[in-house]
Amino acid sequence: MNQQKASLKQMIHQGGFLRNPVLVQVIGICPVAAAATSVINAIALSTVFSVSLILCEVVASLLLKKLPRWVRMGIYSIIGMAVVFPVMYVFEKYSLTVFSSLGIYLPLMVMNSLNCVHCEKYAVKNSVKLSFFDAIASLLGYCSILLAVGLIREVVGNGTLLGFDLGFDGIRGLLMPFGGLFIIGLLSAAHKAQIIRRHPERLHEIETKFTLDEADDKEATLSYAIKNRFKKSS
């Protein structure tokens, strides 16, 4: 697919479905496996992550293309803090249940791996419009799995839906992190079976690694930049 001519629909199909961030790329999986134990938790994480990713990709595409990677990484953290910390304050003040159930995984959204990968792999190499489309596509794929896992675990694991008792005892083990990984594994298997059945010609796309090539960025790390600076000075 030609990225420069890709439509939002094409990017959603490619980045949200064929190469789903959780089921295929296995990026940002910790909050899904550990903290998505209810629909409310999943909605809270989805909201925070959506704002953070859109801001990071747009800012990266608009302002950060000429900066070295180690500087950009720091800016992504600052943007994440600007989004997450106010939300943490509101949750702690008005909704202690949600705040305590999300635990450490809410502040971890400050430096989510999906933010970093998509900003570095896509946003700093493309226009603001395409970066925004990429963020929307990734969010639809990520948040749909986040909500699905939260729904399954709350209903089957806790016997409730949006906090209302459904009248049966759930399988409490599903509320543990290994229960989240188990559900993600089942969803991943179902996803790949769907790709094999409906899009066998595109199976190779979900098996292509999504990595960052630091060889293309000579100042990918702060330590490299410092060493390179000393070499020039000498």
N, C-alpha and C positions, 0 to 999 in steps of 0.2 A: 504494500500500500504506500502510495506517495504521500509522505507526511505533509508536504506543503499544500496539497490539494485535498486533504482528508476533511470530511464533514464530521460534525459532532456525532452523528449516528454511527458512522464507520468507526470512529475512535472509541465509542462506547462498546461496540461489538468486539473490537480488537482488545482494548485495554481493560474493559470491565468484565467481559465474558470469556473470550478465548484465552486471555492471559490474566485471569483474575488475580489480584494482588495477594490474596490469602491462599486460595486453592492451588494456584500454579506457581506464582513467584515466591510464596511463603515469606512475605514481607509484612512486618507489623503484626506478627501473629500472637505475641505475648498478651496484649490487652484482650484479644478475642478469646484465647484459651483460658485466661485467669480471671478476668473481670466481667466478661459478658455472661453473667449468671441470671439476668432478668432483662425484660424488655426495657425497663426504665434505665438500667445501667447502660444497655446498648445504645439507647437514644442519646443519653448524656455523652458517651464517648464519641458517637457519630457526629454530634453537633460540634464538639470541641475540635475533632479531627478535621471536619469539613472546612471550618473557618481557617484553621491553621494551614492546611494544604493549599487552599486557594490563594491565600495571602503569600505564602512562600513561593509558589510557582510564578505568580504575577510579578512579585518584586524581583525574583531571580531573573526573569526574562527581561524586565524593564530596566533594571539598574545594575545587576551584578555580573554581567557577562564578561567584563574585562578584569574582574578581580580574581586573584588566585583562589583555589578551592578552599584552602584552610581559612581564609577570611570569610568566604561565603558560608561555610559551615557554622561559624560563630554567629553570623547574621540570622541564619535559620533558627538558631537557639533563641536569639533575642525575640524574633517574631513569635515563636512558640510560647515563650514566657509571657509576652504581651497578651496572648489569647488565653492561656491556661490559668495563670495566676488569678485574674479577676473571677473566673468561673469557680476556682477552688474557694475563693473567699465567699462567694454567694452560696455555694453548696454547704460550706461549713457553718454559715450563719443561719440559713433557712432550711436546709435539708440534711441533717446530720446522718440520716440513714443512708442516703445515696453517697455522701462523702466518705463515710466509713467503709461502705461495701466496695467502693472503687479503690480504696487504699492507695498504694504507691503507684498504681497504673495510670492514674490521672496526671500526676506531675511528670511521669515518663513520656507523656504525649508531647512535652516540650521539644524533645529531640527524637521524634518518631522516625524509624528507618525508612518508611515509605516517603516521607517528606524529602529526606536527603537524596534518596535514589532517584526519584522523579525530577527533582530540581536539577540534579547534576546530569542525569541521563537525557533529559528532555528540555526543561525550561531554559537553561542557559544556552541552548543550541537552536531555539525556535522563537517565533514571534509571541507576543503577549496573548493574542487571540488563540493560537494553537496551544499555548501553555495552559490557558484557562480551560480549553476543551479537554486537555489531558487530565487536568485536575478533576473535572466533572466526571469523566469516564472512570478514573481510578476510584473516586469517591463512591460512585454507584456500585462498583464491584466490591469494594471493601466494606461499605456500610451495609449492603444487602446481606453479606455473610455475617457481619457483626450482629445484625438484627435477627437473622435466622438462628444463629447459635444461642443468642439470648432468649429467644422465644422457646426453642426446644428445651433448653435447660430449665427455664422457669416452669414450663408446663409439666414436662416429664420428670424433671429432677426435684422440683419443689411442690408440685401439685397446685400451683397458683397461676393466675394470669393477671398481670397488672396489679398484683397484690391481693386479688380476690381469690378466696379458697375455692378450688374446683371439686372438693369432696373426696379426694383420694390421696394416699401417701405417695410421694414421689420417690424416685430412685436417687437418694441423696449423693451417691458417688458422682453423678453427673455434674454436681456443683463444684467439684474439685477440679483443679487444672487438668488432670489426666482425663476427666470427663469431657472437658472442652476440646482437648486434642483428639479424643475418640470421635466426637461429633464432626470436627473438622475433617478427619480422615474419611468418614463416611460421605460427607458432602463432596470431598475431593474425588473420591472414587465414582460417585454419581456424575460429577461434572465431566470427568474424563470419558466415561461411558457415553455420555451425551455427545461429546466431541467426536468420538469414534463413529457413532451411529449417524450423526447429521453432517459432520464436516471432516471426514477422514483425510481429505486432501490438505487440511490445515493442521493436522496433528503435530507436524514438526514445529509449528509456531509456539506451542505450549511447552515444548521441550528445549527451546533455545534459552540459554542462560541470560539472565538480566544482570550484568555486572558493570562495574565502573572500571575503566581502563586508566589507571593512574599514569601510565606511560605517556598519555596524551597531554598530561598536565604537569609541567616541570616543577610547579610550585604547589603540588597537591597537599603537602604537609608543611606545618610551621618549621619543623626540624630541618627539612630540605631547604627551605627558604633561608634559614639562618646559616646553614653550612655553605650554601651557594654565595651568600653575602660575604662571608669571611674569605672565601676563595677569591672573590673579585677584589677584595681589599688588599689581599696579599700579592 
